[in-house]
Amino acid sequence: MSDAKVYEQPLVFGLDIGTRNVVGTVGYRTEDAFIVVAQYIMEHETRAMLDGQIHDIGRVAVTIKKMKEQLERQIGQPLNEVCIAAAGRVLKTVTCNVEYVFPEETVVSGEDVHTLDLLGIEKAQNILQEMNDTTYKFYCVGYSVVKYFLNDEPFSNIESHKADRISEDIIVTFLPEDVVDGLYAAVGQAGLTVANLTLEPIAAINVAIPENFRLLNIALVDVGAGTSDICITRDGSIIAYGMIPLAGDEVTELIVQNYLVDFKTAEYIKLRSTTDEKITYRDIMLIEHTIPSEEVWELTEPVVDKMTTEVAAKIRELNGDSSVSAAFIVGGGGKIHGYTRMLAEKLGLRPERVALRGEEVLQAVIFEQENIKKDPLLVTPIGICLNYYEQKNGFIMVRFNGQRLKIFDNNKLTVADAALEAGFPNEDLFPKRGKELTFQVNGARRIIRGEAGESAAIYMNGKPVNISTPLESNCEIIIEPSTAGRAAQCRLEQLEEYTLNSMAFVVNSTIIHCPKFLEVNGNLKLPSYQIAEGDEIETRSFYTVRQLAEFMDVDVNQEHVILVNNRRATFDTLIYENFTIEWTVHSYGSAAFMPAGDEVMETPEVGEYREETQEEKAEPEGQAESRPEEKAEPEGQTESRPEAKAEPEGQAGSAGETAASTEEEASEPPEQTPEETASQGGEKEPEDDGSLLVYINGEPIRLTGKPQYIFVDIFNFYEFDLSASNGRAIITTLNGENASYSAVLKSGDTIELKWKEN
């Protein structure tokens, strides 16, 4: 080895192990160029490789070792690491679309995009397993996102946008385990370790079609010795990879048979036919021949026609059954006479749109060696070196839940990639929600989501990490699956229909607000009822008198008449919104429903809820018809009720009975002084005959028999069928304003009564 040389940057060693040749390149990259400091080409001494795949690892290793030694002498320093590429002959690609739907509109994060990629790779692996009819175990060695979609609209970058769902078209590439192991074994036996592994089509396209050209619909064809690898670009992305097992060796084998020469001599004839007018060679009988190049062209034309026909068909297949705008040809096999012309004909393109790419794409490559021609044969070797800078990768070994894995290292590996490679279920990585609860409320579908579970517990080398933690070579990963949260639960009392919706009743002139009852599948249920899957819940727009008493926690005296809208009622009578109820209370339970100060509608005729006292029951002579539930009045101001019906001694009628006494014979009202009238809160003295004229629904109605009238009294004088509610509330207005049942009436008041339409 010569004296060590000093270079501006660390050197990169790229090795293109082809079917016929091994091309080694050593160089480094500057800001605007790639400097090649050494390059060497060797042919395999035997056919140790067929169709791009190593068949004899030992012989390939010998060739690589010789190559390594030649390059070490040129650069004056040892080479320990190498970048390699796998041929498209054994490459499998799967293109698929994958979608992720968010529970609600969400800002897309980098983690969401990574999750989408993982879902795409997982889907591609499943598709490949279904398609795989071989015994090979395939490894994912890379992927390319063709296009992202945000709510079905194509986007180049979806991160930080708001979306309900995201999706992507993705190409995932796979290699068989045997191919990878063979490449690693060959370079290992030559005393090298793999610094980076890429794919030959990817290496070639990175040089031949820069990113700014990929907006165009272009095909790249890398014609080697055993395979023709194809890439298609469009809209800024690589959209497809493909391969056909026809290439330069097909032409060479034809020359072997026709001119009776060995394979090496046939290669010589093939190459010379592209540059010289005449070719001189010796056949296996040692007879010397000189033939014109045109003769070789005529001989190989059928094979070239077959190759270009199949390449054109594959391009159309990969490009959606249509041709491309242009095609670039690289690789030694593409230099065969007539190849570009025939391919242009098959693709329906002008001849100038199908061309070899050599010197044109190697402008930024500088060779320090003299007499190096910038040839299409060098595109892939240079691309292998440049790929080291773009995506330093290889295979690394890790242990996952006790299982040993070999994973292709794309320099971005995380714990999620290891889990994916091991076949760990995606749903066991992320928190799972408990079962949701679905039911109906008043005919509308209602869904309550289950609680979120715990994320997977992840450990690397015994330390807690997360799903995005970068992998380390030979690390030990343990993942305990995520858990599901509690199933959704809901009680009736938690529904807004129970907590927010209420009904109002007027009980003994006090407004009482009650929650609406809820029926489940047609049956009344308690507020504590746990809603079940598929339940049909309806709000009930009525109470019974008994349910109202239970809700208010009062003990109603059933010996006294119960009135609903001034009609006799029982405990089973239905009551609707704004109905009036009058009853006599024995006792109260909870104080929660004692009348509130701002809701009590006190009137001279209606008192507070309380039990009758013995003193009230024992009325002075001649006043047995007075109201027992009235508040105590000063002596001499206790008014008697003219419409109260007579009761047996000691059982004076309740307020409700008094209101309903229009069917009984009414006694004449006693004379009152102006002072007594004023003490009753009247705003206007009643007319001399004790009557009051009001207008109900436009009809004049005269109220008689009382010194003062409140709104509820009109039902004793105006026919309005309160039993025709059918669940509807009564709309009541007094002089155009909403009226309360205790509002004091004046002569000439205008009243409107009607049912509220549902």
C-alpha positions in Angstrom: 0.0 0.0 0.0 1.4 3.4 -0.9 1.8 6.3 1.5 -1.6 7.4 3.0 -3.2 10.4 1.3 -5.1 13.2 3.0 -8.5 14.1 1.7 -10.9 17.0 2.4 -13.7 14.7 3.6 -14.1 11.1 4.9 -14.2 8.7 2.0 -17.2 6.6 0.9 -16.8 3.2 -0.7 -19.6 2.2 -3.1 -19.8 -1.3 -4.6 -22.0 -2.2 -7.5 -22.1 -6.0 -7.6 -23.5 -6.7 -11.1 -24.1 -9.9 -12.9 -21.0 -9.5 -15.2 -19.0 -6.7 -13.5 -18.1 -5.4 -10.1 -17.6 -1.7 -10.1 -16.0 -0.1 -7.1 -16.0 3.7 -6.5 -14.3 5.7 -3.7 -15.0 9.4 -3.2 -16.4 12.2 -1.1 -19.0 14.9 -1.5 -18.4 18.6 -1.4 -21.0 21.4 -1.5 -21.4 21.3 -5.3 -19.8 18.1 -6.6 -18.9 14.5 -5.9 -15.1 13.8 -6.2 -14.2 10.3 -7.3 -10.6 9.6 -6.0 -10.5 6.0 -7.2 -12.5 3.6 -9.4 -12.0 0.1 -10.6 -13.9 -2.4 -12.7 -13.5 -6.2 -12.6 -15.4 -8.9 -14.3 -16.4 -12.1 -12.5 -14.0 -14.9 -13.4 -17.0 -17.3 -13.6 -20.8 -16.8 -13.7 -21.0 -16.6 -10.0 -24.1 -14.3 -10.3 -27.2 -14.9 -12.4 -29.9 -12.3 -13.0 -28.5 -10.0 -10.4 -28.5 -12.6 -7.6 -25.4 -14.2 -5.9 -25.2 -17.9 -6.6 -21.6 -18.5 -5.5 -20.9 -16.4 -2.4 -17.3 -17.6 -2.1 -16.3 -16.6 -5.7 -18.1 -13.2 -5.5 -16.2 -12.6 -2.2 -12.9 -13.3 -3.9 -13.7 -10.7 -6.6 -14.8 -8.1 -4.0 -11.6 -8.7 -2.1 -9.4 -8.1 -5.1 -11.4 -5.0 -5.9 -10.9 -3.7 -2.4 -7.1 -4.3 -2.5 -6.8 -2.4 -5.9 -8.7 0.6 -4.5 -6.7 0.6 -1.3 -3.5 0.9 -3.3 -4.9 3.8 -5.2 -6.1 5.8 -2.2 -3.3 4.8 0.2 -5.5 3.8 3.1 -7.6 0.8 4.2 -11.3 0.4 3.4 -13.4 -1.2 6.1 -17.0 -0.2 5.3 -18.9 -0.4 2.0 -22.2 0.7 0.5 -24.0 -1.8 -1.6 -27.2 -2.2 -3.6 -29.6 -5.0 -4.2 -30.8 -5.7 -7.7 -34.4 -5.3 -8.8 -34.4 -8.9 -9.9 -35.6 -9.9 -6.4 -37.3 -6.7 -5.5 -41.0 -6.9 -4.5 -43.1 -3.7 -4.4 -46.7 -3.2 -3.2 -48.6 0.0 -3.8 -51.6 0.7 -1.7 -53.8 3.4 -0.2 -54.4 3.7 3.6 -56.7 6.0 5.5 -56.8 7.2 9.1 -60.0 8.8 10.5 -59.9 11.0 13.6 -62.7 10.9 16.1 -63.1 14.7 15.6 -61.4 17.4 13.6 -57.8 17.4 14.6 -54.5 19.3 13.8 -52.3 16.7 12.1 -49.0 16.1 14.0 -45.8 14.5 12.9 -46.8 11.5 15.0 -50.0 11.2 13.1 -48.1 11.1 9.8 -45.7 8.5 11.1 -48.7 6.4 12.3 -50.2 6.7 8.8 -47.0 5.5 7.2 -46.9 2.5 9.6 -50.5 1.6 8.7 -49.5 1.7 5.0 -46.5 -0.5 5.6 -48.6 -3.0 7.6 -51.2 -3.1 4.9 -48.6 -3.6 2.2 -47.1 -6.5 4.2 -50.5 -8.2 4.5 -51.0 -7.8 0.7 -47.6 -9.2 0.0 -48.2 -12.2 2.3 -51.4 -13.0 0.3 -49.6 -12.6 -3.0 -46.4 -14.4 -2.0 -46.3 -17.9 -3.6 -42.6 -18.5 -2.7 -40.9 -19.8 0.4 -39.0 -16.5 0.8 -39.4 -14.4 3.9 -39.5 -10.8 2.7 -38.2 -7.8 4.6 -39.4 -4.2 4.2 -36.3 -2.3 2.9 -37.9 1.1 2.3 -41.0 3.0 1.2 -41.9 6.0 -0.8 -45.1 8.1 -0.2 -46.5 8.9 -3.6 -49.2 11.4 -2.4 -50.8 12.5 0.8 -54.5 13.4 1.1 -56.2 15.7 3.5 -60.0 15.1 3.6 -59.6 13.4 0.2 -57.7 16.5 -1.3 -54.1 15.8 -2.4 -51.5 17.7 -0.3 -47.7 17.6 -0.5 -47.4 18.0 3.3 -50.3 17.4 5.6 -48.6 18.2 8.9 -50.1 21.1 11.0 -53.3 21.1 8.9 -56.7 20.5 10.4 -58.5 17.3 9.1 -61.2 14.8 9.9 -59.3 12.1 8.0 -55.9 11.7 6.4 -54.7 9.2 3.8 -51.8 8.4 1.5 -50.8 6.4 -1.5 -47.6 4.5 -0.6 -45.1 2.2 -2.4 -43.4 -0.3 -0.1 -40.4 -2.3 -1.2 -39.4 -5.7 0.0 -36.3 -8.0 -0.4 -36.1 -11.7 0.4 -34.0 -12.7 3.4 -31.8 -14.9 1.3 -30.8 -12.0 -1.0 -29.9 -9.8 1.9 -28.0 -12.5 3.7 -26.1 -13.4 0.5 -24.9 -9.8 0.0 -23.9 -9.4 3.6 -22.0 -12.7 3.6 -20.1 -11.9 0.4 -18.8 -8.5 1.6 -18.2 -10.0 5.1 -15.9 -12.6 3.6 -14.0 -9.9 1.8 -13.2 -8.2 5.1 -15.9 -5.4 4.9 -18.9 -4.4 6.8 -22.1 -2.9 5.3 -22.4 0.8 6.0 -25.5 1.3 3.7 -27.8 -0.9 1.7 -30.0 0.6 -1.0 -31.8 -0.7 -4.1 -30.2 -0.4 -7.6 -33.2 1.4 -9.1 -33.2 3.9 -6.3 -29.5 4.5 -6.6 -29.8 5.0 -10.4 -32.8 7.3 -10.3 -31.1 9.6 -7.7 -28.4 10.4 -10.3 -30.3 10.1 -13.6 -33.5 12.0 -12.6 -33.0 14.8 -10.1 -35.9 15.8 -7.9 -36.7 18.9 -10.0 -37.3 16.6 -13.0 -39.7 14.3 -11.2 -42.7 16.6 -11.8 -42.5 15.1 -15.3 -43.8 11.6 -16.2 -40.4 10.0 -17.0 -39.3 6.3 -17.1 -35.8 5.3 -16.0 -34.5 2.0 -17.4 -31.4 0.5 -15.9 -30.3 -2.2 -18.3 -27.8 -4.4 -16.6 -26.6 -7.9 -17.5 -29.3 -10.0 -16.0 -32.2 -7.6 -15.3 -33.8 -4.4 -16.6 -34.9 -2.3 -13.6 -37.6 0.4 -14.2 -38.7 3.4 -12.2 -41.5 5.8 -13.1 -41.8 9.4 -11.8 -44.7 11.8 -11.9 -45.9 14.8 -9.9 -42.7 15.1 -8.0 -42.6 11.5 -6.7 -41.5 8.0 -7.7 -44.8 6.3 -8.4 -43.7 2.8 -9.3 -40.8 0.3 -9.5 -40.6 -2.7 -11.8 -38.3 -5.2 -13.4 -38.1 -7.7 -16.3 -35.6 -10.6 -16.4 -34.2 -9.6 -19.8 -31.0 -7.6 -20.3 -27.5 -7.6 -21.8 -26.8 -11.3 -21.1 -29.6 -12.3 -23.6 -27.6 -10.6 -26.4 -24.3 -12.1 -25.2 -25.6 -15.6 -25.1 -26.9 -15.3 -28.6 -23.4 -14.2 -29.8 -21.9 -17.2 -27.9 -24.1 -19.6 -29.8 -23.7 -18.0 -33.2 -20.0 -17.3 -33.3 -18.9 -20.3 -31.2 -17.0 -18.3 -28.6 -16.8 -18.3 -24.8 -18.9 -15.9 -22.7 -16.0 -13.5 -22.2 -15.3 -13.2 -25.9 -18.9 -12.7 -26.7 -19.0 -9.8 -24.3 -16.0 -8.3 -26.1 -17.8 -8.7 -29.5 -21.0 -7.1 -28.1 -19.2 -4.1 -26.7 -16.9 -3.5 -29.8 -20.0 -3.6 -32.1 -21.2 -0.4 -30.5 -17.9 1.5 -31.1 -15.9 -0.1 -34.0 -16.7 -0.8 -37.6 -15.0 -4.2 -37.7 -14.4 -6.8 -34.9 -11.6 -9.4 -34.8 -11.9 -12.4 -32.5 -10.8 -16.0 -32.1 -13.4 -18.8 -31.7 -13.0 -21.9 -29.4 -11.2 -23.6 -32.3 -8.6 -20.8 -32.2 -9.6 -19.7 -35.7 -9.4 -15.9 -36.1 -12.4 -14.0 -37.6 -13.0 -10.5 -38.7 -16.6 -9.4 -39.0 -18.4 -6.0 -39.6 -20.4 -4.6 -36.7 -23.5 -4.5 -38.9 -23.5 -8.3 -38.9 -23.7 -8.3 -35.1 -26.5 -5.7 -35.2 -28.5 -7.9 -37.6 -27.9 -10.9 -35.4 -29.0 -9.3 -32.2 -31.9 -7.3 -33.6 -34.6 -9.9 -32.7 -33.4 -10.1 -29.1 -33.2 -6.3 -28.8 -36.7 -6.1 -30.2 -38.0 -8.7 -27.6 -36.3 -6.8 -24.8 -37.6 -3.4 -25.7 -41.1 -4.8 -26.3 -41.3 -6.2 -22.8 -39.7 -3.1 -21.2 -42.3 -0.9 -23.0 -45.1 -3.1 -21.9 -43.9 -2.9 -18.3 -43.6 0.8 -18.4 -47.2 1.2 -19.6 -48.4 -1.2 -16.9 -46.6 0.7 -14.2 -47.8 4.1 -15.6 -51.5 3.3 -15.6 -51.7 1.7 -19.1 -50.3 4.8 -20.8 -46.9 5.8 -22.2 -44.5 8.3 -20.6 -43.2 11.7 -21.7 -39.6 10.5 -22.0 -37.3 7.6 -21.1 -33.8 7.7 -19.7 -31.5 4.7 -20.3 -28.6 3.8 -18.0 -26.4 0.7 -17.5 -24.1 -1.1 -19.9 -26.8 -3.2 -21.5 -28.5 0.0 -22.8 -25.7 0.7 -25.1 -26.6 -2.2 -27.4 -27.1 -1.0 -31.0 -30.7 -0.1 -31.8 -32.0 -0.3 -28.2 -33.1 3.4 -27.7 -34.6 3.6 -31.2 -36.7 0.5 -30.8 -37.9 1.4 -27.3 -39.0 4.8 -28.6 -41.0 3.1 -31.3 -42.7 0.8 -28.7 -43.5 3.7 -26.5 -44.8 5.9 -29.3 -42.2 8.6 -28.6 -39.9 10.6 -30.8 -36.4 9.1 -31.0 -34.8 12.0 -29.2 -37.0 11.5 -26.1 -35.4 8.1 -25.4 -31.7 8.5 -24.7 -28.8 7.2 -22.8 -28.0 9.1 -19.6 -24.3 9.2 -18.9 -22.2 12.3 -19.2 -25.3 14.5 -19.1 -26.2 13.4 -15.5 -22.6 13.2 -14.3 -21.8 16.9 -14.7 -21.4 17.3 -10.9 -19.1 14.3 -10.7 -15.3 14.9 -11.0 -12.9 12.0 -11.6 -9.3 12.5 -10.3 -8.2 9.6 -12.4 -7.3 10.2 -16.0 -9.0 8.6 -19.0 -12.3 7.9 -17.1 -15.2 8.3 -19.5 -18.5 9.4 -18.1 -20.5 6.4 -19.2 -24.1 5.1 -18.4 -22.3 2.2 -16.8 -21.2 4.5 -14.0 -24.5 6.0 -13.1 -25.6 3.3 -10.6 -22.1 3.0 -8.8 -22.1 6.8 -8.3 -25.7 6.7 -7.1 -24.8 4.0 -4.5 -22.1 6.4 -3.0 -24.4 9.4 -3.0 -27.2 7.4 -1.4 -24.9 7.1 1.7 -25.3 10.8 2.3 -29.0 10.8 1.7 -30.0 7.7 3.7 -27.3 6.0 5.6 -28.7 2.5 6.4 -28.2 -1.2 6.6 -29.6 -4.0 8.7 -29.5 -4.0 12.5 -30.3 -6.7 15.0 -32.6 -6.2 17.9 -34.5 -8.5 20.4 -38.2 -7.9 20.6 -40.2 -9.6 23.4 -37.6 -12.4 23.3 -37.6 -12.7 19.5 -34.5 -11.8 17.5 -35.1 -9.5 14.6 -33.1 -8.3 11.6 -34.4 -4.9 10.5 -33.5 -2.8 7.5 -32.1 0.4 9.0 -33.2 3.5 7.1 -31.6 5.8 9.6 -35.1 6.6 11.0 -35.9 3.4 12.8 -38.0 3.6 15.9 -39.6 1.2 18.4 -42.7 1.2 16.2 -40.7 -0.2 13.3 -39.5 -3.1 15.4 -43.0 -3.8 16.6 -44.2 -3.7 13.0 -41.5 -6.1 11.9 -42.3 -8.5 14.7 -46.0 -8.5 13.8 -47.0 -6.9 17.0 -50.6 -5.7 16.6 -51.0 -2.0 15.9 -54.0 -1.8 18.2 -51.9 -3.1 21.1 -49.5 -0.1 20.8 -52.0 2.7 21.2 -54.6 3.2 23.9 -57.9 1.5 23.3 -61.3 3.0 24.2 -63.9 1.0 26.0 -67.0 -0.1 24.2 -69.2 2.8 23.2 -72.8 3.0 24.2 -75.4 3.7 21.5 -79.1 4.5 22.2 -81.9 6.8 21.1 -83.4 9.8 22.8 -86.7 11.1 21.4 -85.8 9.3 18.1 -82.3 10.8 17.8 -79.3 8.6 17.9 -77.0 9.3 20.8 -73.4 7.8 21.2 -71.3 8.0 24.4 -67.7 7.0 23.9 -65.9 4.6 26.3 -63.0 5.8 28.4 -59.5 5.7 27.0 -57.2 2.9 28.2 -53.6 2.9 29.1 -50.9 3.1 26.4 -48.5 0.2 25.9 -45.7 0.0 28.4 -42.5 0.1 26.4 -39.0 -0.6 27.7 -35.6 -0.5 25.9 -32.8 -2.2 27.7 -34.9 -2.0 30.9 -35.7 1.7 30.7 -39.1 3.2 29.9 -39.3 4.7 26.4 -42.0 5.6 24.0 -43.1 4.4 20.6 -41.0 7.0 18.7 -37.7 6.3 20.5 -34.9 5.6 18.0 -33.7 2.0 17.9 -30.2 1.0 19.0 -28.3 -1.9 17.5 -28.6 -5.1 19.6 -31.1 -3.5 22.0 -33.6 -5.4 24.1 -37.2 -4.2 23.6 -40.2 -5.3 25.8 -43.7 -4.1 25.0 -46.6 -4.8 27.3 -49.8 -4.4 25.3 -52.1 -1.4 25.8 -55.3 -1.8 27.7 -58.9 -0.9 26.9 -60.7 1.7 29.0 -64.0 1.2 30.7 -67.1 0.7 28.6 -69.3 3.8 28.3 -71.9 4.2 31.0 -74.7 6.6 31.5 -77.7 7.0 33.9 -80.9 8.6 32.9 -80.3 11.4 35.4 -77.1 12.3 33.5 -79.0 13.1 30.3 -79.6 16.8 29.6 -83.2 15.9 28.8 -83.5 15.1 32.5 -81.3 17.8 34.0 -82.2 20.8 31.7 -85.8 20.0 30.6 -88.5 20.6 33.3 -92.2 21.0 33.6 -94.0 23.7 35.6 -97.2 23.1 37.6 -99.2 25.6 39.7 -99.8 23.9 43.1 -102.0 25.8 45.5 -100.9 29.0 43.6 -97.2 28.2 43.8 -95.1 27.4 40.7 -93.4 24.0 41.1 -90.7 23.0 38.6 -90.4 19.2 38.1 -88.0 17.2 35.8 -89.6 15.4 33.0 -90.0 11.7 33.5 -88.1 9.4 31.1 -89.5 6.2 29.6 -87.1 3.4 28.4 -88.5 1.1 25.8 -92.0 2.2 26.9 -91.5 1.7 30.6 -91.0 4.4 33.2 -87.6 4.1 34.8 -85.9 5.7 37.9 -83.3 8.4 37.3 -80.6 6.0 38.5 -81.4 3.6 35.7 -78.2 2.5 33.8 -78.9 3.0 30.0 -78.3 -0.2 28.0 -77.1 -0.6 24.4 -80.0 0.0 22.0 -82.4 1.5 24.5 -85.1 3.8 23.2 -85.7 6.7 25.6 -88.6 9.2 25.4 -89.3 12.2 27.6 -92.8 12.0 29.1 -94.7 15.3 29.0 -97.1 14.6 31.9 -97.2 13.5 35.6 -99.9 11.9 37.6 -101.1 13.6 40.7 -99.6 10.8 42.8 -96.2 11.3 41.1 -96.2 15.0 41.7 -97.0 14.4 45.4 -94.2 11.9 45.7 -91.8 14.3 43.9 -92.7 17.2 46.3 -92.6 14.7 49.2 -95.9 15.9 50.6 -98.7 13.9 52.3 -101.9 14.9 50.6 -105.2 14.7 52.5 -107.3 12.4 50.2 -110.4 13.1 52.3 -110.5 16.6 50.8 -111.3 17.2 47.2 -108.3 17.4 44.8 -108.8 19.8 41.9 -106.9 19.8 38.6 -107.7 22.9 36.5 -110.7 23.4 38.8 -112.1 19.9 38.1 -112.3 17.1 40.5 -109.4 14.7 40.2 -107.9 11.6 41.7 -104.3 10.5 42.3 -104.2 8.9 38.9 -105.3 12.0 37.0 -102.8 13.1 34.4 -101.4 16.7 34.7 -99.5 18.6 31.9 -97.4 21.7 31.6 -98.9 24.7 33.4 -101.8 22.8 34.9 -103.2 24.0 38.2 -103.5 21.6 41.2 -105.2 22.4 44.4 -105.1 20.0 47.4 -104.9 19.9 51.1 -101.6 18.9 52.7 -101.3 16.8 55.9 -97.5 17.1 56.3 -94.3 17.8 54.4 -91.2 15.6 54.1 -88.1 17.1 52.7 -88.0 20.9 52.8 -86.6 21.0 49.3 -90.0 21.8 47.8 -91.3 24.3 50.3 -92.6 27.2 48.3 -89.8 29.6 47.4 -90.4 33.3 48.2 -90.1 34.5 44.6 -92.4 31.8 43.2 -95.2 31.9 45.8 -98.2 33.6 44.2 -100.1 34.8 47.4 -103.7 35.9 47.0 -106.3 36.8 49.6 -108.1 33.6 48.8 -105.2 31.1 48.7 -102.9 30.5 51.7 -99.6 28.7 52.2 -99.2 24.9 52.4 -100.0 23.8 55.9 -102.2 21.5 57.8 -105.5 22.7 59.1 -105.6 23.6 62.7 -108.4 22.8 65.2 -109.0 26.5 65.6 -109.6 26.9 61.8 -111.9 23.9 61.7 -114.0 25.4 64.5 -115.4 28.4 62.7 -117.6 31.1 64.4 -121.3 30.6 63.9 -122.4 31.7 60.4 -118.9 31.4 58.9 -118.6 27.7 58.5 -118.2 28.2 54.8 -115.0 30.2 55.1 -111.6 28.8 53.8 -109.8 26.8 56.5 -106.4 27.2 54.8 -106.5 31.0 54.8 -103.9 33.0 56.7 -105.2 34.4 60.0 -106.8 37.8 59.5 -107.4 40.5 62.0 -110.6 40.2 63.9 -113.5 41.3 61.9 -111.8 40.9 58.5 -112.2 37.2 58.0 -114.1 37.0 54.7 -116.4 34.2 54.0 -116.4 32.4 50.6 -119.8 32.9 48.9 -119.2 30.0 46.4 -118.0 27.5 49.0 -120.4 24.6 49.3 -121.7 23.5 52.6 -119.8 20.8 54.5 -120.7 18.7 57.5 -119.8 20.3 60.7 -116.0 20.3 61.3 -115.2 19.6 57.6 -115.0 23.0 56.0 -114.2 22.9 52.3 -110.7 23.3 50.9 -109.6 25.9 48.5 -110.1 23.5 45.7 -113.7 22.7 46.7 -114.4 26.4 46.9 -113.2 26.9 43.4 -115.4 24.1 42.1 -118.5 25.1 43.9 -120.1 26.7 40.8 -122.2 23.6 40.5 -123.6 24.1 44.0 -126.0 26.7 45.2 -124.0 29.9 45.9 -124.8 32.1 48.9 -124.9 35.8 48.6 -121.7 37.7 49.5 -121.8 39.6 52.7 -121.6 43.3 52.6 -118.0 44.7 52.8 -116.7 48.1 53.8 -114.3 50.0 51.6 -111.6 49.3 54.2 -112.2 45.6 53.9 -112.0 45.8 50.2 -108.7 47.7 50.4 -107.3 45.2 52.8 -107.7 42.5 50.2 -105.3 44.2 47.7 -107.8 45.1 45.0 -106.7 47.7 42.6 -110.3 48.8 41.8 -113.6 48.6 43.8 -115.8 46.0 42.3 -119.0 47.2 40.7 -122.0 47.9 42.8 -123.5 44.5 42.0 -120.2 42.7 42.8 -119.7 41.7 39.1 -116.7 42.2 36.8 -116.8 42.4 33.0 -113.8 40.9 31.1 -113.3 39.8 27.5 -112.2 36.2 27.0 -111.1 35.3 23.4 -113.1 38.3 22.3 -116.3 37.3 24.1 -117.6 39.5 27.0 -117.9 37.5 30.2 -119.3 38.9 33.4 -117.8 37.4 36.6 -120.2 37.5 39.6 -120.4 36.3 43.2 -117.0 37.6 44.6 -115.7 40.9 45.7 -112.4 40.3 43.8 -111.3 38.0 41.0 -108.0 36.4 40.0 -107.1 34.9 36.7 -107.9 31.3 37.6 -111.6 32.3 38.4 -112.4 32.7 34.7 -112.6 28.9 34.3 -115.8 29.0 36.5 -117.5 31.3 34.0 -116.0 30.4 30.6 -116.4 27.1 28.9 -112.9 25.8 28.1 -112.4 22.0 27.9 -109.3 21.4 30.0 -109.5 17.6 29.3 -108.7 18.2 25.6 -105.0 19.0 26.3 -103.5 15.8 24.7 -100.3 16.7 26.3 -100.3 20.3 25.2 -99.7 23.3 27.5 -102.2 26.1 27.9 -101.2 29.5 26.5 -102.7 32.3 28.7 -102.3 36.0 28.2 -103.8 39.0 30.0 -103.9 42.2 28.1 -101.3 40.8 25.7 -98.9 39.7 28.4 -98.2 36.2 29.8 -100.5 35.7 32.7 -100.1 33.9 36.0 -103.0 32.1 37.5 -103.0 34.5 40.6 -103.1 37.7 38.6 -105.8 40.1 39.9 -108.4 40.9 37.3 -109.8 44.4 36.5 -112.8 45.5 34.6 -112.3 45.5 30.9 -109.3 43.1 30.9 -108.7 41.2 27.7 -107.8 37.5 28.1 -106.7 34.9 25.6 -106.9 31.2 26.2 -105.7 28.5 23.7 -103.7 25.2 23.5 -100.0 25.4 22.5 -99.5 23.4 19.3 -96.7 20.8 19.4 
